[in-house]
Amino acid sequence: MKMWQDFLSSATKDQVWQALRYTKQGGQQTTNALKSREGVMAESWEDKAEWIKEEAFPKPLKGVERKA
């Protein structure tokens, strides 16, 4: 589990999509444009990857310790 968490926390944009493929059934799929909570649209592959990483694998809050 620690290796997976380390992988996700330092994932590059390519690795974000790789992680998504590992966790989804049905193989590679395309995604529509994504809309942020602020209403900003992400259509590029790079922007989508960054947003997916931020939402699916958020960084821990300052002062909050993760338990293994």
C-alpha positions in Angstrom: 0.0 0.0 0.0 2.8 2.4 0.8 4.4 1.9 -2.6 1.1 2.7 -4.3 0.7 5.9 -2.2 4.2 6.9 -3.0 3.6 6.3 -6.7 0.4 8.4 -6.6 1.8 11.3 -4.7 4.7 11.7 -7.1 2.9 10.7 -10.3 3.7 12.5 -13.6 0.9 13.4 -16.0 1.5 10.2 -17.9 1.4 8.1 -14.7 -1.9 9.7 -13.6 -3.5 8.1 -16.7 -1.7 4.8 -16.0 -3.1 4.8 -12.4 -6.6 5.5 -13.8 -6.2 2.5 -16.1 -5.1 0.3 -13.2 -8.2 1.2 -11.2 -10.9 1.2 -13.9 -12.5 -1.8 -15.5 -12.8 -1.9 -19.3 -9.4 -0.6 -20.4 -8.6 2.7 -21.8 -11.4 5.2 -22.2 -11.7 8.8 -23.2 -12.9 11.6 -21.0 -15.1 14.5 -21.9 -14.1 18.0 -21.0 -13.9 18.5 -17.2 -15.3 21.4 -15.3 -13.7 22.5 -12.1 -15.6 23.6 -9.0 -14.8 27.2 -10.0 -16.4 26.7 -13.4 -13.1 26.5 -15.4 -13.1 23.9 -18.2 -10.3 21.5 -18.8 -10.1 20.1 -22.3 -6.5 19.3 -22.8 -5.0 15.9 -21.8 -2.5 17.7 -19.5 -5.2 19.8 -17.6 -7.4 16.8 -17.2 -4.6 14.7 -15.8 -3.6 17.4 -13.3 -7.2 17.8 -12.1 -7.8 14.1 -11.8 -4.6 13.8 -9.7 -5.6 16.7 -7.4 -9.2 15.4 -6.9 -8.5 11.6 -6.7 -5.3 11.8 -4.8 -5.3 15.0 -2.7 -2.3 16.0 -0.6 -2.7 15.6 3.1 -3.7 18.7 5.1 -0.9 20.5 7.0 -0.7 19.2 10.5 -2.7 16.0 9.7 -0.7 12.8 10.1 -1.5 9.8 7.9 -1.9 6.5 9.5 -0.5 3.5 7.8 
